[in-house]
Structure formats: structure tokens, C-alpha cells
Amino acid sequence: MVANAGGVTRGSRTLAWQVSEALRKAIMSGDYTPGDKLPSEAQLTEIHGVSRTVVREAVAALRSDHLVEARKGAGVFVLPRPDDARPAAVIDRVRLASDLEILEIRTPIEVEAAGLAALRRSPSHEEAILDRHAAVMACIETGTSIRAADFALHLAIADATHNPLFREFLEQRGNAAIPQSKPVAEDQREADAYRRLIYQEHEAIVLAISNGDREAARSAMLHHLEGSQVRYRALLRTERMRQSQL
């Protein structure tokens, strides 16, 4: 790893780019909407497994592109974009259908990944899974999106299989592999209840993997992903009914 005159390594710049791109995709996809607060620096460090310096560089890149602004003592917030005129309550039906397609293809792959993770996990992989699970709760407690933390947890489970193709499958889809937690305009209580439900489903998966119980891990992952499909199909039906009444 080679340092430049300012003491920043090429490797850290690459990591900063990766983190900024992950956040940029989350913002552009609508997971973070204008006015939303990004996870704290400490949370982003935990979610992405990088240093605070890397996180600061990543956020600085987003600031230079006018996607976010830092408010002293409050945090970093998403700025409005010119294309944000669409009412927040309108669901993009095409995106919902895409979410369902991704969930369907993820299900058999990640069910198998959970089972293999329970059998093959190393102590370091188990620790990483527990850390990523805790990062989801940290986001819930601060009222920020869990999408990036959710994705990081699923990546940690994929790593525990010792088969790199599981991680590769998820990385090819990026944060889009994780459906948005706010697909419709919700009040904070509804959003919080949704995120806590996801956390509880994750917890069953994590505990089964930690206990080395392959069948329980497979069952918990199946319940989690099938539950996500049920929730998104309900949203799609609701939107179709709303459109028919216009």
C-alpha cells in the first residue's frame, strides 16, 4: 500500500470510493430520501468494516457532489435533488416488481448459504456476523435506514460459507439486493416497527448459525425472505387498488 504526500494510501482511496458508491446508490435508489440522516460515522465504520478516515473521505465525496450536507452537531443529511418532485406516497410499481424478482432468486441461494454458514463458520466469521447484526440495531435506535447494514449482514453470512460465489452473487446486485424499508410514505412508528421486524427475523438466522444448526438456519432464512416477498406483494396490491380508484 503506497502513501501519497498527504498520508492517504491508494488502498484507503479505493475503500473510500467503494463506500461513497454504496451510499450514492442508496441515495439515488431512494433508500435515503431528502432530509434523511445518514448513519453516524461510527455506524458507517462498523457497517462497511473500514476506518473513520475512509468514511470521512467517502462522505466528503458525496458532499462535493451536493448529495448530502453536514450539519454541525446533528449529522449528515441527504439534500433534495431536481427529480424529487414525484410525491413520496407514489410507489414505483416497476421497482416493486424488480424487488420481488430479486427476492425470489435470492431465496434458494441464501437459504443454502445460511445452512452452509452454520456448518462452516469460523470464529472470525461468527464474530463478523454478530457485529453486522448489532449494526442493524444501531441504525434502528438512531432512526436511520438499515439497508446498508442489512446488506452487510447478508454479505457476512455469505462469507461464512467459505464459497466466494455467494458473496459475488450479492455484490453483483449491490444494495439493490435489499428492498427498501420505506417503499411508501410512512410515519416514524411504522418505519421503526418494520425495521424491528426485520431485525427479529435476522436474529433467528444469526442465532441458528451461531449454534451450528444448519436446518434452523435454512428455515430462518427461508422465513425471512419469504416474509419479505409477502410484504412486497401486499404493497403491490395496495398500489394497484389505489391506482384503480384514481
Secondary structure, 3 states (H helix, E strand, C coil): CCECCCCCEHHHHHHHHHHHHHHHHHHHCCCCCCCCECCCHHHHHHHHCCCHHHHHHHHHHHHHCCCEEEECCCEEEECCCCCCCCCCCCCCHHHHHHHHHHHHHHHHHHHHHHHHHHHHCCHHHHHHHHHHHHHHHHHHHHCCCCHHHHHHHHHHHHHCCCCHHHHHHHHCCHHHHCCCCCCCCCCHHHHHHHHHHHHHHHHHHHHHHHCCCHHHHHHHHHHHHHHHHHHHHHHHHHHHHHHHCC
